[in-house]
Amino acid sequence: MFLITNFVFSKKWNDMANQTTRITYPGSEKVYMPGQIFKDIKVGMRKVNLTPTVIVENGEKKYEQNQPVYIYDTSGVFSDPDVVVDLKKGLPRLREKWILDRGGVEQLSEISSDYGKMRLNDHTLDNLRFEHITLPLRAKKGSEISQMYYAKKGIITPEMEYVAIRENMNCAQLGIETVITPEFVRQEIAAGRAVLPANINHPEAEPMIIGKNFLVKINTNIGNSATSSSIDEEVEKAIWSCKWGGDTLMDLSTGANIHETREWIIRNCPVPVGTVPIYQALEKVGGDADKLTWEIYKDTLIEQCEQGVDYFTIHAGIRLQNVHLADNRLCGIVSRGGSIMSRWCLVHNKESFLYEHFDDICDILAQYDVAISLGDGLRPGCTADACDAAQYAELDTMGELVEHCWQRNVQAFIEGPGHVPMHRIKENVERQVEKCHNAPFYTLGPLVTDIAPGYDHITSAIGAAQIGWFGTAMLCYVTPKEHLGLPDKEDVRNGVVTYKVAAHAADLAKNHPGAAIRDNALSKARYDFRWKDQFNLSLDPERALAYFKAGGHEDGEYCTMCGPNFCAAKISHSLKDCSK
């Protein structure tokens, strides 16, 4: 039985949806950088305008202008004051013309999924359904339309130039050398070293790239459960994640109205959206893993492809012969998808239908340019289980499967462990690179200790910064609620900002072009006592300002910890006068 409930949008939702939905940042403006190959490209960025430095010479004030700082922006048109966003209609379809101009696609006369049709025909859902649904696109028979296909053919797409501009921000204007050109992006995608997740049915998403030779990205997880949350809360959390810097978003809903919740999220999300299809497939069989079938899973894939999901976590690396390797673990199997598929294999004494039908999965996803995130169903759930035979057996299978993806021009990346002590982090990256042929690595943390419930965004960020430095391309965030409960808006904020710290620290260590610009600008603002600039350049300007105000401080020329008489920065400034 399918769980169907009558849902009534809250007054809060109606108020939010009916008014202009806007994201703002202090001291900032939305700017767009044009394409050179494709003239209609406009890459949105956040420009932080800085105040001048005040220099006193011989009792006279002089002003030294500080150049603005350009910041990679994940907020989409929500931060553009010239665009009115109506959540009930969704975001502008940025990539639609690019997709249609390339050809090779057709618009279907109706959705293909049986479950999707059933939901559409159920008029008890009319009060919660997103109204402005466009019929899905799919590759024409015999056509290939993936970014990997074009890359292998030597074709630079608008999406590729877009991410090149985005990655570099304004490096060219500053005279900073960079290797990240549209051609470099094409080469990395063709080689499988980078993924540009871009379902043709999610044209609202702004192109981004995941690969070790690019900025380290972060993913955020949201989603309802059987016990809490609603559509309006999940949409609000999605927009909130984009405000703070989430590069991709996974909808991990396991509660009621999964199909409708996902539609609202995708239509209003400017970043790629991922899911774990096995969750919804399980819901379709009433939560009984033993009843799962390839046919139900296949229909779920098609349903979500046609909604616009950009990448799927698929636990195809679990083999019947390897499930027993987790028997002696301290924490067993901690992955939801991993536990579901492991049970299915043992109950039926058969190879997983995800493994058996993996080529069929690739063929389906290629028709929509959906990427595969090969899920780590046997990942360690505590540091004691890290790097064991079960984890590595699955990783070896992923290396086999990723080559199947590439043969069919399906973009793919590899999910990695959750709990690993610091001295074994590098080992994980090196083995992944070797066994998975340089496919991008995507890791949860890892958590480097297990003793800090309530603070696992910190225990995991310690590992995330290190593994990002060693070569991980994307980090899955962890919130303070990890192991404890479903995150709310504030948890999302804390998780995203914490992981932006980890990702940026890795970018600095990797010497990514332009990574140090923001750090240096903030440091100079701090030394100059330009308080507003210091706040505005920070990852969380609002919190920085709130802490400053809570201390009862004013915009004085001394640091807040030391006070006017013990401020090292103030004394340091005076040294210059002493040396004259």
Steps between C-alpha positions, in 0.01 A plus 500: 500500500620847416489753778291792377390780726305816445740786544412859554770762452559703811426870525876550528546329163228702332647820637850400380380384159283805438761758589830561328748235611833672535850414622715792606860541612628815673729727301450290188343523157411242238716525189528291186809406301450443126608207288755533223416191294126519571397864519165436673668351810467705816672350804363636825745596773496693825703819498596624847570872492763612750550828680828692466789468742553819702864608527603787726816685395609813680159530656327485163266217397558332167287230343634192325238321290461125547393301197174302519512124550310260273356190665371173352123526543256209545192711570380519139252772408374508859769764561426700185285804590388527138342153495169427669486138614158340538546165675169382359639542146862406558830649387591622148598213268857614443627203294188420298610679181850346517350152525253549216756670273733197527224274370474128559211534748124467476220612725282213616124514459462376858714385789625142470498374856197299614531640851531854368181453299321363806597803708397737221159336470436505876295815546524482878854633443393805301533727802871427544616439144735743321275637226741611229645164398661488155488172308842331524775483241682182404771413249366398161552137411858456382613839636745572780464821695721478810771748589749212494395408146555857377830522687631181339398639159713809564194726536501782758145557619361820656494312830876438475582864435264601779683291762841622377394862554342411833807318632734785414278780629692813398854354492564639151423857613745457788776356282487159673601213274264207475485174306123479533386584148191366317731260318647378830148440632419300188812286537431423867141391425612289202757322717246431776699710750214750536121493498265775384161382637232648275180307432333639189179517707654731760580802282455727804834378642810714445787286365769394749779245496629233738864393463826509693647765269219742582365668812403249767121486504259419781172315492218557746237245599138586569181296490193410696445190710200294604485699824585859411528782245288612206532625142524864598769429759710303252478769229595760758800290610608457137502877439669550835775255401562694177529824700783365713693338219376144439620395153266205458193382687382150578133438572502198731128504575359180644161625619173588331464660157857438387412555134331835558764622745773430246315687223473815712868481596631445145291776346634748757861382531787676316750223584507133389268269693581142593295217650533141616230326289495187718336706778193575292497150353486364855211733584313360198511149652390611843849499649553126441846464342433136410230611252723730298534413131694627203173609335403723796850648518512559124169687508632712785810591300292609202261694725784697656696546175195662345452726801855630459720329760862567401674207670407177675674320782486136392637226729594265218837416657344262753559139393342191651847354557615805700209569736636258762821703526313745725388229745775563755485879493441701813220696328397268217349669191400862567394606151123495448538401136776257589295323765196478270693342214704273727182359651347454155805303383499271803123440509486412130849346490556691178728765363361851546269611219692830502818313407330260259320782318771762525542537124123543469519772765771679302295478180202663674703780657684579176168601342467790746867571581465392861826428683563202729641534847614147581382460858717361777251265655771326703665818628633488858261637762769544764875551501555142618349367174697728267695356210380144554445225245132587449567864418783422261319213326219738413746766384663250264158420351434872453817519291355233273164674474633847425653366179156373400369855552768653281444247222144634480603866543338521841679730743591337830664567833583284800363534853741453787511427867336655788723414799879484462773593751735770376800276441306291246336779297773525237491123453132521405561759229797315354309172479198672345715668234668169416192277496253750353719642224504864618122536508400786736480405869204611713524445874292546814753668726664273600436517874836456673360408840171360630471667841333832415125464429364851458834615360543258210501789253838579659638145532416445134626837375843416641509197274330681211768769482772237485335271248418803281867595506597146399269509198134450590285701260181542704419482870163397636421727792419384850278701734508516881195269490695213339415172681239690703216639291372661179673834441301823504590830331754600764667159481523535122666838543753368752575197287543692175721773646715247686555309178571815302783555747631148434467530122666841488785382721556219250490746206770709669714192558451396135595853386185536293523816283367796692420302816700736723342823372215499750724399791748777427226760459341404832837498677578849372155620610565357846838672524349829377213477751253505210243308697219495244732368229622229736142390565388526137789288373439222751314176429223602741486882514184505707640285778832683507319831541268358766794376709668839464190686615439258788840596640389862520773608259507802275693558182809602691861468388589219733428131503207369697696244702770738621332836544649842425816470711614146423414473130796353310369624165470856633851484644626353172360799312686731737830327423492650154493847652784411735721391212470833315 
